[in-house]
Amino acid sequence: MDNTGDDPLVFFHKWFNEAIKAGITEVNAMTLATVDAAHKPHARIVLLKGLDTRGFVFFTNYESKKGNELNDNDHAAVVFFWKELERQIRVEGVVEKVTATESDAYFSSRPKGSRIGAWASPQSQEITNRNLLDDNYYKYEQQFGADIPRPAYWGGYRILPHKIEFWQGRSNRMHDRILFTSEHENSWSKSRLAP
Ligand SMILES: Cc1cc2nc3c(=O)[nH]c(=O)nc-3n(C[C@H](O)[C@H](O)[C@H](O)COP(=O)(O)O)c2cc1C
């Protein structure tokens, strides 16, 4: 693997498009790791919903467990695994909230049920039973009608990467690992790691 070029975000795009072409399901699913105030890690899947020259965007509830963890510690890591291509991509960086305009634009593109769901679910909080969700859903559906605003507590984060590693499985476990490390803005150094 010597075709990675000098810009890991450009190369990520190339691999992402190849994964789409290969028909990989949930190609944008990534495991997001965050660290809480007691330095304990927590991981869960979220969906990549945007990628630009600055970084990787996902959307969530800012008051969820992950939201609180990112509030305490803005460092985050994500991992993609595309089994059929024997590829893994690891990203490490710090998060920033995307602008309200970006969150509004994405929120309004979501299906009506998902928009009401964002109001109905106090994400990560303990709830007494399933009925609470159904009751909330009904309540907000009645309250808003067709025009469902974005809750202030719901929006996007952008992971500004400082490390991106591309892993390509090869025979005899002699896999390729190419690590990009950010020196300063838009400048990356590249190294090869033993598998
Ligand atoms: C395939 C898949 C995609 C998911 N996408 C998201 C997402 O984009 N945003 C989100 O907040 N949760 C998403 N979830 C749910 C999270 O994994 C998690 O349950 C939820 O965000 C609460 O996490 P927390 O309590 O650590 O904050 C997804 C789960 C799966 C299995």
PDBQT file of the ligand as one rigid body, heavy atoms in Angstrom, charges set to zero:
ROOT
HETATM    1  C1  LIG A 201     -25.884   1.293  13.536  1.00  0.00    +0.000 C 
HETATM    2  C2  LIG A 201     -26.054   2.291  14.666  1.00  0.00    +0.000 A 
HETATM    3  C3  LIG A 201     -26.026   3.646  14.380  1.00  0.00    +0.000 A 
HETATM    4  C4  LIG A 201     -26.171   4.599  15.411  1.00  0.00    +0.000 A 
HETATM    5  N1  LIG A 201     -26.065   5.924  15.101  1.00  0.00    +0.000 NA
HETATM    6  C5  LIG A 201     -26.142   6.850  16.094  1.00  0.00    +0.000 A 
HETATM    7  C6  LIG A 201     -25.916   8.229  15.804  1.00  0.00    +0.000 A 
HETATM    8  O1  LIG A 201     -25.586   8.635  14.679  1.00  0.00    +0.000 OA
HETATM    9  N2  LIG A 201     -26.053   9.103  16.836  1.00  0.00    +0.000 N 
HETATM   10  C7  LIG A 201     -26.370   8.698  18.106  1.00  0.00    +0.000 A 
HETATM   11  O2  LIG A 201     -26.482   9.553  18.987  1.00  0.00    +0.000 OA
HETATM   12  N3  LIG A 201     -26.546   7.401  18.403  1.00  0.00    +0.000 NA
HETATM   13  C8  LIG A 201     -26.435   6.461  17.436  1.00  0.00    +0.000 A 
HETATM   14  N4  LIG A 201     -26.592   5.124  17.732  1.00  0.00    +0.000 N 
HETATM   15  C9  LIG A 201     -26.891   4.748  19.136  1.00  0.00    +0.000 C 
HETATM   16  C10 LIG A 201     -25.595   4.771  19.961  1.00  0.00    +0.000 C 
HETATM   17  O3  LIG A 201     -24.821   3.610  19.674  1.00  0.00    +0.000 OA
HETATM   18  C11 LIG A 201     -25.855   4.851  21.477  1.00  0.00    +0.000 C 
HETATM   19  O4  LIG A 201     -26.709   3.798  21.892  1.00  0.00    +0.000 OA
HETATM   20  C12 LIG A 201     -26.522   6.180  21.880  1.00  0.00    +0.000 C 
HETATM   21  O5  LIG A 201     -25.992   7.274  21.151  1.00  0.00    +0.000 OA
HETATM   22  C13 LIG A 201     -26.339   6.443  23.381  1.00  0.00    +0.000 C 
HETATM   23  O6  LIG A 201     -24.974   6.459  23.680  1.00  0.00    +0.000 OA
HETATM   24  P1  LIG A 201     -24.417   7.144  25.019  1.00  0.00    +0.000 P 
HETATM   25  O7  LIG A 201     -25.365   6.740  26.128  1.00  0.00    +0.000 OA
HETATM   26  O8  LIG A 201     -23.038   6.590  25.212  1.00  0.00    +0.000 OA
HETATM   27  O9  LIG A 201     -24.429   8.634  24.807  1.00  0.00    +0.000 OA
HETATM   28  C14 LIG A 201     -26.400   4.159  16.745  1.00  0.00    +0.000 A 
HETATM   29  C15 LIG A 201     -26.424   2.789  17.022  1.00  0.00    +0.000 A 
HETATM   30  C16 LIG A 201     -26.240   1.867  16.010  1.00  0.00    +0.000 A 
HETATM   31  C17 LIG A 201     -26.243   0.397  16.357  1.00  0.00    +0.000 C 
ENDROOT
TORSDOF 0
